[in-house]
Amino acid sequence: MGQVSKRLLFFCCSDFLYLSLSFLLRKVIVWKEFQKAYVLEGHEAAVWAVLPVDDDTILTASADKTIRLWQNGKLVHVYQGHTDAVRGLALVSKDTFVSCSNDG
C-alpha cells in the first residue's frame, strides 16, 4: 500500500481565511471573523490554488483540470480548457485572471 500525501493549505486575504483540505476532501473552507462562512465543494481532484477576487468572489483551481468561480459560496461557472492539473491563478484585473497548469 502506497503512502498517501496529506496537504493543508492556508490562504489569507482581508478578513477572510481560506482553508484547502484538497487532497483528502477536495474542498475549500472559507472562514470570516473566526466563523466558518461556507464550504466550496465540487472539484473532482485536489485543489491547488485559491484566488480571492473580492469579499464575495473566489476562484479555485484543481487537478481536475478546471477553474471554478464562486460567489457567496455558490458555484457560478466552471472554466474548462486545460488538459492537465491547474496549479496557479493570478488576478490581472477585477474581471480578468490568468492560470498556469501542467499542460505547458
Contacts in CASP RR format, 6 or more apart in sequence:
PFRMAT RR
TARGET T0000
AUTHOR 0000-0000-0000
METHOD contacts of the structure
MODEL  1
MGQVSKRLLFFCCSDFLYLSLSFLLRKVIVWKEFQKAYVLEGHEAAVWAV
LPVDDDTILTASADKTIRLWQNGKLVHVYQGHTDAVRGLALVSKDTFVSC
SNDG
4 23 0 8 1.000
5 23 0 8 1.000
6 23 0 8 1.000
6 24 0 8 1.000
7 20 0 8 1.000
7 22 0 8 1.000
7 23 0 8 1.000
7 46 0 8 1.000
8 19 0 8 1.000
8 20 0 8 1.000
8 21 0 8 1.000
9 19 0 8 1.000
9 20 0 8 1.000
9 22 0 8 1.000
9 47 0 8 1.000
9 50 0 8 1.000
10 17 0 8 1.000
10 18 0 8 1.000
10 19 0 8 1.000
10 20 0 8 1.000
11 17 0 8 1.000
11 18 0 8 1.000
11 19 0 8 1.000
11 20 0 8 1.000
11 50 0 8 1.000
11 52 0 8 1.000
12 18 0 8 1.000
13 52 0 8 1.000
14 52 0 8 1.000
14 55 0 8 1.000
15 32 0 8 1.000
15 33 0 8 1.000
15 55 0 8 1.000
16 30 0 8 1.000
16 31 0 8 1.000
16 32 0 8 1.000
16 37 0 8 1.000
16 52 0 8 1.000
16 55 0 8 1.000
17 30 0 8 1.000
17 31 0 8 1.000
17 32 0 8 1.000
18 28 0 8 1.000
18 29 0 8 1.000
18 30 0 8 1.000
18 31 0 8 1.000
18 50 0 8 1.000
18 52 0 8 1.000
18 58 0 8 1.000
19 28 0 8 1.000
19 29 0 8 1.000
19 30 0 8 1.000
19 31 0 8 1.000
20 27 0 8 1.000
20 28 0 8 1.000
20 29 0 8 1.000
20 47 0 8 1.000
20 50 0 8 1.000
21 27 0 8 1.000
21 28 0 8 1.000
21 29 0 8 1.000
22 28 0 8 1.000
22 43 0 8 1.000
22 46 0 8 1.000
22 47 0 8 1.000
22 48 0 8 1.000
22 62 0 8 1.000
23 46 0 8 1.000
26 41 0 8 1.000
26 42 0 8 1.000
26 43 0 8 1.000
26 44 0 8 1.000
26 45 0 8 1.000
26 46 0 8 1.000
26 47 0 8 1.000
26 62 0 8 1.000
27 39 0 8 1.000
27 40 0 8 1.000
27 41 0 8 1.000
27 42 0 8 1.000
27 43 0 8 1.000
27 47 0 8 1.000
28 39 0 8 1.000
28 40 0 8 1.000
28 47 0 8 1.000
28 50 0 8 1.000
28 58 0 8 1.000
28 60 0 8 1.000
29 36 0 8 1.000
29 39 0 8 1.000
29 40 0 8 1.000
30 36 0 8 1.000
30 37 0 8 1.000
30 38 0 8 1.000
30 39 0 8 1.000
30 40 0 8 1.000
30 58 0 8 1.000
30 73 0 8 1.000
31 37 0 8 1.000
37 73 0 8 1.000
38 72 0 8 1.000
38 73 0 8 1.000
39 73 0 8 1.000
40 58 0 8 1.000
40 60 0 8 1.000
40 68 0 8 1.000
40 70 0 8 1.000
40 73 0 8 1.000
40 75 0 8 1.000
42 68 0 8 1.000
42 75 0 8 1.000
43 60 0 8 1.000
43 62 0 8 1.000
43 64 0 8 1.000
43 66 0 8 1.000
43 68 0 8 1.000
44 62 0 8 1.000
44 64 0 8 1.000
45 62 0 8 1.000
45 63 0 8 1.000
45 64 0 8 1.000
45 85 0 8 1.000
46 62 0 8 1.000
46 63 0 8 1.000
46 85 0 8 1.000
47 60 0 8 1.000
47 61 0 8 1.000
47 62 0 8 1.000
47 63 0 8 1.000
48 61 0 8 1.000
48 62 0 8 1.000
48 63 0 8 1.000
48 85 0 8 1.000
48 86 0 8 1.000
48 87 0 8 1.000
48 88 0 8 1.000
49 59 0 8 1.000
49 60 0 8 1.000
49 61 0 8 1.000
49 86 0 8 1.000
49 87 0 8 1.000
49 88 0 8 1.000
49 89 0 8 1.000
49 99 0 8 1.000
50 58 0 8 1.000
50 59 0 8 1.000
50 60 0 8 1.000
50 61 0 8 1.000
50 89 0 8 1.000
51 58 0 8 1.000
51 59 0 8 1.000
51 60 0 8 1.000
51 61 0 8 1.000
51 88 0 8 1.000
51 89 0 8 1.000
51 90 0 8 1.000
51 91 0 8 1.000
51 97 0 8 1.000
52 58 0 8 1.000
53 59 0 8 1.000
53 91 0 8 1.000
53 94 0 8 1.000
53 97 0 8 1.000
54 94 0 8 1.000
56 71 0 8 1.000
56 72 0 8 1.000
57 69 0 8 1.000
57 70 0 8 1.000
57 71 0 8 1.000
58 69 0 8 1.000
58 70 0 8 1.000
58 71 0 8 1.000
58 73 0 8 1.000
59 67 0 8 1.000
59 68 0 8 1.000
59 69 0 8 1.000
59 70 0 8 1.000
59 89 0 8 1.000
59 97 0 8 1.000
60 67 0 8 1.000
60 68 0 8 1.000
60 70 0 8 1.000
61 67 0 8 1.000
61 68 0 8 1.000
61 86 0 8 1.000
61 87 0 8 1.000
61 88 0 8 1.000
61 89 0 8 1.000
61 99 0 8 1.000
61 101 0 8 1.000
62 68 0 8 1.000
62 85 0 8 1.000
62 86 0 8 1.000
63 85 0 8 1.000
63 86 0 8 1.000
64 85 0 8 1.000
65 80 0 8 1.000
65 81 0 8 1.000
65 82 0 8 1.000
65 83 0 8 1.000
65 84 0 8 1.000
65 85 0 8 1.000
65 86 0 8 1.000
65 101 0 8 1.000
66 78 0 8 1.000
66 79 0 8 1.000
66 80 0 8 1.000
66 82 0 8 1.000
66 86 0 8 1.000
67 78 0 8 1.000
67 79 0 8 1.000
67 82 0 8 1.000
67 86 0 8 1.000
67 89 0 8 1.000
67 97 0 8 1.000
67 99 0 8 1.000
68 75 0 8 1.000
68 77 0 8 1.000
68 78 0 8 1.000
68 79 0 8 1.000
69 75 0 8 1.000
69 76 0 8 1.000
69 77 0 8 1.000
69 78 0 8 1.000
69 79 0 8 1.000
70 76 0 8 1.000
79 99 0 8 1.000
82 99 0 8 1.000
82 101 0 8 1.000
82 103 0 8 1.000
83 101 0 8 1.000
83 103 0 8 1.000
84 101 0 8 1.000
84 102 0 8 1.000
84 103 0 8 1.000
84 104 0 8 1.000
85 101 0 8 1.000
85 102 0 8 1.000
86 99 0 8 1.000
86 100 0 8 1.000
86 101 0 8 1.000
87 100 0 8 1.000
87 101 0 8 1.000
87 102 0 8 1.000
88 99 0 8 1.000
88 100 0 8 1.000
88 101 0 8 1.000
89 97 0 8 1.000
89 98 0 8 1.000
89 99 0 8 1.000
90 97 0 8 1.000
90 98 0 8 1.000
90 99 0 8 1.000
91 97 0 8 1.000
92 98 0 8 1.000
END
